[in-house]
């Protein structure tokens, strides 16, 4: 207990990162690099070549249309402004890019270093380099200097005001400026409905029909417990819930409670039984003997897959279909999120949660921001504080600032059973004392991945094909973990690929799938609506709101979603 207390007290200074994990990674890398003289010589040669390239560029950098000696990576937009082509800023940017390339060569490919430690070192060095990018500083960023000259310094004065406002809001625990325009139940989460069931963990919302007839099979949405459910019910134009209701479906959605210290002992089994299974029971009371189209988003999809496997194991046939949205079932290759997950890091997080009783949403948000730091941290520093601008807050940005907490026991079990041990994919995950296997699932599956997902990489989501024996429609959509899902029809620049693999058909690895899957312009939503309707019966009269044992309790969006 003394050790745990001591580790928890250090957490604010380390931002929740295990320094032991970092030290082991760098020790592994440095030890092997120091024992490899050929590798050292190669890096020395590359350093000399980079220096020669840069000096050669500098001698010509003042000439118009000077050709760069190195191009930035595809998604690096820090140096795209035309002013970066002018002296001396072109020399600064080229020197930074060459240095970045050298460090990438130094961190990757050192023989003997474990893949995890290599990834941690590469990620950490990349973050340190991004901190000192010339784009982040007033005197070395030509775009900022031009703005300062044109506005007589007004951009810097406004940037200082923006910074002071952000600091005050951070100290008060307030959301970003502009979020007040999106109030839950007023501007967002406004699809009409009623809360018909409430237990300690969830509220279950039944949405009012908007069509004269509905499909007989209801749709149950299981959101992730690390996010408020209304990401799927934002503004009317981009509410997946409202579009589903408009397509003639009876829709139910779970809304998780925001746990506090008193909920520290809630477990994964509680989330399974008090969450998914209780919700299915209530849906069954409203629509008896009707199979359910179950939909799970992110971790809600992982939990739903566990529930579906347990139901199939026990002969429970209440599922008509399974839709998994950006949800992993095999955690052997979870992408860059695995950088924050090893035995040392999990032990450190356990100590933090043990002290508080939960993991705060700010720590999770911070980890996700570092995964995409150029877009979420440094570009904001440039825009808000140096250029003195504020991007208007969208409904999705306001939702993103409305975080939730994770109880100690549940999050510990989730990290160890799924991330560290990969128990679900290995057939070891226990439900009611017996392991479950995804191969037991009998209903058809619709799975969605997104191209730029840092939380659930699509190739990891695609591994579902190796774990199930049913017809599986896999969709890969443009965008990221949230933007790719909140993807209503009519938005320009959106596209997706889709392909159905039969249960007895050959397996296609991700690269083969990319080549075989047809491409489509627009949103994936209509494609999914068509798939749901193909697996549904003919329309009939809508059901009553609630049931005798599940009467309406209050209007949607309910009370749990308002908890802070």
C-alpha positions in Angstrom: 0.0 0.0 0.0 2.9 2.3 0.7 4.3 1.6 -2.8 0.9 2.3 -4.4 0.5 5.5 -2.5 4.0 6.7 -3.5 3.4 5.9 -7.2 0.1 7.7 -7.1 1.7 10.9 -5.6 4.2 10.9 -8.5 1.5 10.7 -11.2 0.9 14.5 -11.6 4.6 15.0 -12.3 4.9 12.1 -14.8 1.4 12.8 -16.5 0.4 9.2 -15.6 3.4 7.7 -17.6 5.4 5.0 -16.0 9.0 6.3 -15.9 10.2 2.7 -15.3 8.6 1.6 -18.6 10.4 4.5 -20.4 13.7 3.7 -18.8 13.5 0.0 -19.7 12.7 0.9 -23.3 15.6 3.4 -23.7 18.0 1.0 -21.8 17.1 -1.8 -24.3 17.7 0.5 -27.2 20.9 2.1 -26.0 22.4 -1.2 -24.8 21.9 -2.9 -28.2 23.0 0.2 -30.1 26.2 0.5 -28.0 27.0 -3.2 -28.8 26.5 -2.7 -32.6 29.6 -0.9 -34.0 28.4 -1.3 -37.6 25.1 0.3 -36.7 26.9 3.2 -35.0 29.1 3.6 -38.1 26.1 3.6 -40.4 24.4 6.3 -38.3 27.6 8.4 -38.3 27.7 8.1 -42.1 24.0 9.1 -42.3 24.7 12.1 -40.0 27.5 13.2 -42.3 25.4 12.8 -45.4 22.5 14.8 -43.8 24.9 17.5 -42.9 26.3 17.6 -46.4 22.7 17.7 -47.9 21.8 20.5 -45.6 24.9 22.6 -46.3 24.4 22.0 -50.0 20.8 23.3 -49.7 21.9 26.3 -47.6 24.3 27.5 -50.3 21.3 27.7 -52.8 18.5 28.4 -50.4 18.3 32.1 -51.2 17.7 31.5 -54.8 14.1 31.5 -56.0 12.4 28.1 -56.5 15.2 26.2 -54.7 14.5 22.5 -54.8 14.3 21.0 -51.2 16.6 18.2 -50.3 13.9 16.4 -48.3 10.1 16.3 -48.4 8.0 16.1 -45.2 6.0 13.0 -44.5 2.6 12.8 -46.2 0.5 13.9 -43.2 2.9 16.5 -42.0 1.4 19.9 -42.9 3.6 22.1 -40.6 5.6 23.5 -43.5 3.0 23.8 -46.2 2.6 27.6 -46.0 4.3 29.3 -48.9 6.5 31.4 -46.6 8.4 28.3 -45.6 10.0 28.4 -49.1 11.8 31.7 -48.3 15.2 32.1 -46.7 16.1 31.5 -43.9 12.9 29.6 -43.0 13.5 27.0 -45.7 16.9 26.2 -44.2 15.3 25.8 -40.8 12.5 23.5 -42.0 14.9 21.4 -44.1 17.4 21.1 -41.2 14.5 20.0 -38.9 13.2 17.4 -41.4 16.7 15.9 -41.9 17.2 15.7 -38.2 13.9 14.0 -37.8 14.8 11.5 -40.5 18.1 10.7 -38.8 16.5 10.1 -35.5 13.9 7.8 -37.1 16.8 5.8 -38.6 18.5 5.7 -35.2 15.4 4.5 -33.3 14.2 1.8 -35.8 15.9 -1.4 -36.9 18.5 -1.7 -34.1 19.1 -5.5 -34.0 18.0 -7.1 -30.7 15.6 -4.4 -29.4 12.2 -5.7 -28.6 9.4 -4.4 -30.9 7.6 -2.8 -28.0 10.6 -1.0 -26.7 11.5 0.1 -30.2 8.1 1.6 -30.7 8.2 3.4 -27.3 11.6 4.9 -28.1 10.5 6.0 -31.6 7.3 7.5 -30.3 9.0 9.3 -27.4 11.8 10.8 -29.6 9.2 11.9 -32.1 7.3 13.7 -29.5 10.5 15.4 -28.2 11.4 16.5 -31.7 7.9 17.8 -32.4 8.2 20.0 -29.3 11.2 21.8 -30.8 9.8 22.1 -34.4 10.5 25.6 -35.8 6.8 25.8 -36.6 6.1 26.1 -32.8 8.0 29.3 -32.1 7.2 32.9 -33.0 10.6 33.9 -34.3 11.1 30.8 -36.4 7.7 30.6 -38.0 7.3 32.9 -41.0 3.5 32.6 -41.1 3.4 34.0 -37.5 5.9 36.7 -38.3 3.8 37.8 -41.3 0.7 37.9 -39.2 2.4 39.8 -36.5 3.6 42.4 -38.9 0.2 42.8 -40.6 -1.7 43.1 -37.3 0.9 45.1 -35.4 1.1 42.3 -32.9 -2.7 41.9 -32.4 -2.4 38.2 -33.0 0.0 37.8 -30.1 -2.2 39.8 -27.8 -5.2 37.8 -28.8 -3.1 34.6 -28.4 -2.2 35.6 -24.9 -5.9 36.2 -24.1 -6.7 32.8 -25.5 -4.0 31.2 -23.4 -5.2 32.9 -20.2 -8.7 31.8 -20.9 -7.7 28.2 -21.5 -5.6 28.2 -18.2 -8.6 29.6 -16.3 -10.9 27.0 -17.8 -8.5 24.2 -17.1 -8.1 25.2 -13.5 -11.9 25.4 -13.1 -12.5 22.1 -14.9 -14.6 23.9 -17.6 -14.9 22.7 -21.2 -13.3 24.6 -24.1 -14.8 28.0 -25.0 -17.7 27.6 -27.3 -18.8 24.2 -25.9 -21.7 26.0 -24.2 -23.4 26.3 -27.5 -24.0 22.5 -27.5 -26.1 21.7 -24.4 -27.1 18.0 -24.0 -30.8 17.7 -24.5 -31.1 21.1 -26.1 -28.8 21.4 -29.2 -27.4 17.8 -29.1 -28.9 14.5 -28.0 -32.4 15.7 -28.9 -33.9 12.8 -30.8 -37.3 12.2 -29.0 -37.5 9.3 -26.7 -38.0 8.1 -23.1 -35.8 6.4 -20.5 -37.6 3.2 -19.8 -35.1 1.5 -17.5 -32.5 2.5 -15.0 -30.1 0.5 -12.8 -26.9 1.6 -11.1 -24.9 1.4 -14.3 -27.1 2.3 -17.3 -30.2 4.1 -18.4 -32.0 2.5 -21.4 -33.5 5.0 -23.9 -36.3 3.9 -26.3 -36.7 6.4 -29.1 -40.1 7.5 -30.5 -40.9 6.2 -34.0 -41.0 8.8 -36.8 -42.5 6.5 -39.5 -45.9 4.9 -39.7 -44.4 1.4 -39.7 -41.2 0.0 -38.4 -39.1 -3.2 -38.9 -40.0 -5.9 -36.4 -36.4 -6.4 -35.2 -35.3 -3.6 -32.8 -31.9 -2.0 -32.8 -29.9 -1.8 -29.5 -26.9 0.5 -29.4 -24.1 -0.3 -26.9 -21.8 2.7 -26.7 -18.3 2.7 -25.2 -18.1 3.5 -21.5 -15.2 5.9 -22.1 -17.5 8.2 -24.0 -21.0 9.7 -23.6 -23.4 7.8 -25.8 -24.6 10.9 -27.6 -21.8 10.8 -30.1 -24.3 8.8 -32.1 -27.0 11.4 -31.4 -25.4 14.7 -32.0 -27.1 17.4 -34.0 -30.1 16.3 -36.0 -28.2 16.4 -39.3 -25.5 14.0 -38.1 -27.3 11.9 -35.6 -27.0 8.2 -36.5 -29.9 7.5 -34.0 -32.2 10.0 -35.8 -31.3 8.6 -39.2 -32.0 5.0 -37.9 -35.4 6.0 -36.6 -36.1 7.7 -39.9 -35.3 4.5 -41.7 -38.1 2.8 -39.9 -36.2 1.1 -37.0 -37.2 0.9 -33.3 -34.0 2.1 -31.7 -32.8 1.6 -28.1 -29.6 3.1 -26.7 -27.7 2.5 -23.5 -26.4 5.5 -21.6 -23.7 4.6 -19.1 -23.3 6.2 -15.7 -20.3 8.4 -15.0 -18.6 6.4 -12.2 -17.0 8.0 -9.2 -14.8 6.8 -6.3 -17.7 4.9 -4.8 -17.9 2.7 -7.9 -14.3 1.5 -7.7 -15.3 -2.2 -7.5 -17.5 -2.3 -10.6 -16.1 -5.1 -12.7 -16.2 -6.1 -16.4 -18.8 -8.7 -15.4 -21.0 -5.9 -14.0 -20.7 -4.0 -17.3 -21.6 -7.1 -19.1 -24.6 -8.2 -17.0 -25.9 -4.8 -15.7 -25.2 -3.3 -19.1 -25.7 -5.4 -22.2 -27.7 -8.3 -20.7 -30.1 -6.1 -18.7 -30.7 -4.0 -21.7 -31.5 -7.0 -23.8 -33.9 -8.2 -21.2 -35.8 -4.9 -21.2 -35.8 -4.7 -25.0 -37.3 -8.3 -24.9 -40.1 -7.0 -22.6 -41.0 -4.2 -25.0 -40.8 -6.5 -28.1 -41.2 -10.1 -26.9 -39.8 -12.9 -29.1 -38.2 -10.5 -31.6 -34.5 -10.9 -32.3 -32.3 -7.8 -31.9 -29.9 -6.0 -34.2 -27.1 -5.3 -31.6 -24.7 -2.4 -32.4 -21.5 -1.8 -30.4 -19.2 1.2 -30.7 -15.5 1.1 -29.7 -15.2 -0.7 -26.3 -19.0 -1.1 -26.4 -18.4 -3.3 -29.5 -15.8 -5.3 -27.7 -18.2 -5.9 -24.7 -21.0 -6.7 -27.1 -18.8 -9.3 -28.9 -18.1 -10.9 -25.5 -21.9 -10.9 -24.7 -22.7 -12.4 -28.2 -20.1 -15.2 -27.7 -21.5 -16.0 -24.2 -25.1 -16.0 -25.5 -24.1 -18.3 -28.4 -22.3 -20.6 -25.9 -25.4 -20.8 -23.7 -27.9 -21.3 -26.6 -29.4 -17.7 -26.3 -30.6 -16.8 -29.8 -31.9 -13.3 -29.2 -29.5 -11.6 -31.7 -30.5 -11.1 -35.3 -27.2 -9.5 -36.3 -24.1 -7.9 -34.8 -22.7 -4.6 -35.9 -19.2 -3.7 -34.5 -18.2 -0.1 -35.1 -14.4 0.6 -34.7 -14.3 -2.2 -32.2 -11.3 -4.5 -31.6 -11.7 -8.2 -30.6 -8.0 -9.2 -31.1 -5.6 -6.9 -29.2 -2.3 -8.4 -30.4 -1.7 -5.4 -32.7 -3.6 -2.5 -31.2 -1.5 0.2 -32.9 0.2 3.1 -31.1 -2.2 2.8 -28.2 -0.1 -0.2 -27.1 2.7 2.2 -26.4 0.8 3.1 -23.2 0.1 -0.6 -22.3 2.7 -2.9 -20.9 3.1 -4.5 -17.5 4.9 -1.5 -16.0 2.5 1.0 -17.4 -0.6 -1.0 -16.3 0.8 -1.4 -12.8 1.4 2.4 -12.6 -2.2 3.1 -13.8 -3.5 0.6 -11.3 -1.8 2.5 -8.5 -3.3 5.8 -9.7 -6.8 4.3 -9.9 -6.3 2.5 -6.6 -5.7 5.9 -4.9 -8.6 7.7 -6.6 -11.0 4.8 -7.3 -11.1 5.6 -11.0 -9.1 6.8 -14.0 -9.9 10.4 -14.8 -11.1 11.3 -18.3 -8.4 13.9 -18.7 -5.7 11.2 -18.6 -7.3 9.2 -21.3 -7.8 12.4 -23.4 -4.2 13.3 -22.9 -3.0 9.9 -24.2 -5.2 10.1 -27.3 -4.0 13.6 -28.0 -0.3 12.5 -27.9 -1.1 9.8 -30.4 -2.0 12.5 -32.9 0.0 15.4 -31.3 0.7 17.4 -34.5 -3.1 17.8 -35.2 -4.4 18.0 -31.6 -1.6 19.8 -29.7 1.0 21.6 -31.8 -1.3 22.9 -34.6 -3.6 24.2 -31.8 -0.7 26.0 -30.2 0.1 27.6 -33.5 -3.4 28.6 -34.3 -4.7 29.6 -30.9 -1.7 31.2 -29.2 0.6 32.4 -32.1 -1.8 33.3 -34.8 -4.5 34.4 -32.3 -7.3 32.4 -34.0 -10.0 30.2 -32.6 -11.6 27.5 -34.7 -15.3 27.4 -34.1 -16.3 24.6 -31.8 -18.4 21.9 -33.4 -20.8 19.5 -31.8 -18.2 16.7 -32.1 -15.6 18.9 -30.4 -18.0 19.7 -27.6 -18.8 16.1 -27.1 -15.2 15.2 -27.0 -14.7 17.5 -24.0 -17.5 15.8 -22.2 -15.5 12.9 -20.8 -16.2 10.1 -18.4 -14.3 8.2 -15.7 -13.4 4.5 -15.5 -13.7 2.5 -12.3 -10.6 1.0 -10.8 -11.5 -2.7 -11.0 -13.2 -2.7 -14.4 -10.4 -0.8 -16.1 -7.8 -3.0 -14.5 -9.5 -6.1 -15.8 -10.0 -4.6 -19.2 -6.3 -3.7 -19.6 -5.0 -7.0 -18.3 -7.5 -9.4 -19.8 -7.8 -7.8 -23.2 -4.7 -5.7 -23.9 -2.0 -7.6 -22.1 -3.3 -11.2 -22.2 -5.5 -11.0 -25.3 -7.9 -13.4 -23.6 -10.8 -12.9 -25.9 -9.0 -13.7 -29.1 -7.3 -16.6 -27.4 -10.5 -18.2 -26.1 -9.7 -17.6 -22.4 -12.0 -14.8 -21.5 -14.4 -16.0 -18.8 -18.1 -15.2 -18.5 -19.9 -16.8 -15.5 -16.8 -18.9 -14.8 -16.5 -20.4 -18.3 -14.5 -19.2 -21.3 -16.2 -17.8 -24.4 -15.1 -18.1 -28.0 -16.1 -15.8 -30.8 -16.4 -18.8 -33.1 -19.6 -19.7 -31.3 -21.4 -16.6 -32.7 -24.0 -17.6 -35.3 -25.6 -14.3 -36.5 -24.2 -12.3 -39.4 -21.7 -9.5 -38.6 -21.2 -6.0 -40.0 -17.9 -4.5 -38.9 -16.6 -1.0 -39.6 -13.0 0.3 -39.4 -11.7 3.8 -40.2 -8.6 4.6 -42.3 -7.0 7.0 -39.7 -8.0 5.3 -36.5 -5.4 5.8 -33.7 -7.6 4.0 -31.1 -8.8 0.9 -33.0 -6.6 0.6 -36.1 -8.6 -0.9 -39.0 -6.1 -3.8 -39.6 -6.6 -4.8 -35.9 -10.4 -4.6 -36.3 -10.1 -6.7 -39.5 -8.7 -9.6 -37.4 -12.3 -10.4 -36.6 -12.3 -12.4 -39.8 -9.9 -14.9 -38.2 -12.1 -15.3 -35.1 -15.6 -15.9 -36.4 -17.3 -18.4 -38.7 -20.2 -16.4 -40.0 -20.9 -14.1 -43.0 -19.0 -10.9 -42.3 -19.4 -7.6 -44.1 -16.4 -5.4 -43.5 -16.4 -1.7 -44.3 -13.4 0.6 -44.3 -14.4 4.3 -44.2 -12.5 7.5 -44.6 -11.8 9.5 -41.5 -10.7 8.6 -38.0 -12.2 6.9 -34.9 -14.9 9.5 -34.4 -15.1 11.6 -37.6 -15.2 8.5 -39.8 -18.2 7.1 -37.8 -20.2 10.4 -37.4 -20.4 10.4 -41.2 -23.9 11.4 -42.5 -24.8 11.4 -46.2 -24.1 14.5 -48.2 -20.7 15.4 -46.7 -18.1 16.1 -49.5 -14.9 14.0 -49.6 -16.2 11.0 -47.8 -15.8 7.4 -49.2 -15.7 3.8 -48.1 -14.9 0.3 -49.2 -17.1 -2.7 -48.5 -16.9 -6.4 -49.0 -18.8 -9.4 -47.7 -16.8 -12.6 -46.9 -18.9 -15.7 -46.6 -18.4 -18.0 -43.7 -17.0 -20.7 -46.0 -15.1 -18.4 -48.2 -11.3 -17.9 -48.3 -9.6 -15.5 -45.8 -8.4 -12.2 -47.3 -5.6 -10.5 -45.4 -5.9 -6.7 -45.0 -3.8 -5.9 -48.1 -5.7 -8.4 -50.2 -9.0 -7.1 -48.9 -8.0 -3.5 -49.9 -7.4 -4.7 -53.4 -10.6 -6.7 -53.6 -13.2 -4.4 -51.9 -15.1 -2.1 -54.2 -14.8 1.6 -53.4 -17.9 3.9 -53.0 -18.2 7.7 -52.7 -20.1 9.1 -49.8 -21.2 7.9 -46.4 -21.3 4.3 -45.3 -24.6 4.9 -43.4 -26.9 4.1 -46.4 -24.9 0.9 -47.1 -25.4 -0.2 -43.5 -29.1 0.8 -43.5 -29.5 -1.4 -46.6 -27.7 -4.3 -44.9 -30.0 -4.0 -41.8 -33.1 -4.0 -43.9 -31.9 -7.1 -45.8 -31.7 -8.9 -42.4 -35.0 -7.6 -41.2 -38.6 -8.6 -41.6 -41.4 -6.7 -43.3 -42.6 -3.4 -41.6 -45.4 -3.4 -39.0 -46.9 -1.1 -36.5 -44.5 0.5 -34.0 -44.5 -1.0 -30.5 -45.7 0.9 -27.4 -43.3 3.1 -25.5 -41.9 0.9 -22.7 -43.5 -2.1 -21.1 -45.4 -2.9 -17.8 -42.1 -3.7 -16.1 -40.2 -0.9 -17.9 -42.4 2.2 -17.9 -41.2 5.5 -19.1 -39.2 7.2 -16.4 -38.2 10.5 -17.9 -37.6 12.0 -21.4 -34.4 11.3 -23.3 -31.5 11.9 -23.0 -32.0 11.0 -19.4 -30.0 11.9 -16.3 -26.8 9.8 -16.5 -25.5 11.6 -19.5 -25.6 14.9 -17.6 -23.4 13.6 -14.8 -20.0 15.4 -14.6 
